[in-house]
Amino acid sequence: MGDQATNALVAVVLGTLLAVLLLIPTAAVQYRLDGRLGPLDLAVLVSAAVYALAIWTYTLLPMPADGTFACKGSQWDVFGSLGLIHVPDRGGPLALLREPAFLQIVLNVLLFVPLGFFIRVIAHRGVVVATLVGFTVSLLVELTQRTGVWHLYSCAYRLFDVDDLIVNTLGAALGSLVSALVVRRRRPDVVLPTTISSGRRLVGMVCDVLFIAIAGAVAALAYRAWALYLVDDRVDQTVQAALQWGVPFVVEAVLVLGAGRTVGEWVVSLHTVPRRRALLLPGRLVKLALGVGPLFVLAPLWNQVVGPVALALLAAYVVVTLVFAWRTRGHRGLSHTLGHLDLRIGDDADEDPVERRGVRAGA
């Protein structure tokens, strides 16, 4: 596999992982702005993350082994790279496509065209902001190359070229101008949904799983770093497992018992209200026990002797949870139904159950 294909593969794989990590903050913003997270929003998230990684892979990779490369200098002559282009005597303009110096300039422009598009789509800003951001990103890339990845290497293994700053910035500006033909810079008037969709519930559940995985991994890695580098070079697997599952459980439990919502429900801007005030605490206990609770009981057992049984029970729990969330009125799900809790859109959990009696979220 060639370097360019490898760079593309690395960008796609790592960009997709980055998009997964960014799903929680992206969903939190979108559900408060638009009340939804549609397929187009997800497509923009994934493509923007892959593109961000592509800038890194195509400007810095492959990173050579130290001592196996020749140090590169700098090119400070404005438009000096244009003098390297050899205009062929035959073949017409298409012959330029065989000229490496010309192709280098064209590819540098094209590399930054998507940046102008994403600035307009995500930030709703025009050509001026896109140009400034394009220049800033390009300058950061060039300085990273010039300093040998900020002195990770003894010298630069890629050429610093002032013309790259110019053509990259031009690419971002062109991307913004072209995207203006198909993207509305101003946000249209938003009508927030008044009913809870199954998609909203599903995104909330996915965000809960992501939070548990990410928070647990961060807690476990922090403990390993502390144990290996600051204490006695020994990792207690029991302590690591307790932190990995205990930290996210404490966060989820505090939110459920204190505010009646999980992390995922906060992300998608949902809250619960009891059907009677006397059922507030019992309902939240049921929600914790039958909502995210089984994840913390069954998931840690997957690599134990009872692993196959735990995995089968976990799969059954996932299926039952999804079916109840899909089929129940207002997509309340099993834990809310048994806990006599109603789901509501928004972040205000102080609604009086008496005032909303008889009101139900639509399907």
Secondary structure as UniProt FT lines:
FT   HELIX           3..21
FT   HELIX           23..33
FT   HELIX           39..60
FT   TURN            66..67
FT   STRAND          74..75
FT   TURN            78..79
FT   HELIX           80..84
FT   HELIX           93..98
FT   HELIX           100..122
FT   HELIX           127..146
FT   HELIX           148..151
FT   STRAND          160..161
FT   HELIX           162..179
FT   TURN            180..182
FT   HELIX           198..226
FT   HELIX           227..231
FT   HELIX           237..259
FT   HELIX           263..267
FT   TURN            268..269
FT   STRAND          270..274
FT   HELIX           277..279
FT   HELIX           280..290
FT   TURN            291..292
FT   HELIX           293..298
FT   HELIX           299..301
FT   TURN            302..303
FT   TURN            305..306
FT   HELIX           307..327
FT   HELIX           329..331
FT   HELIX           333..338
FT   TURN            339..340
FT   STRAND          341..345
FT   TURN            353..358
//
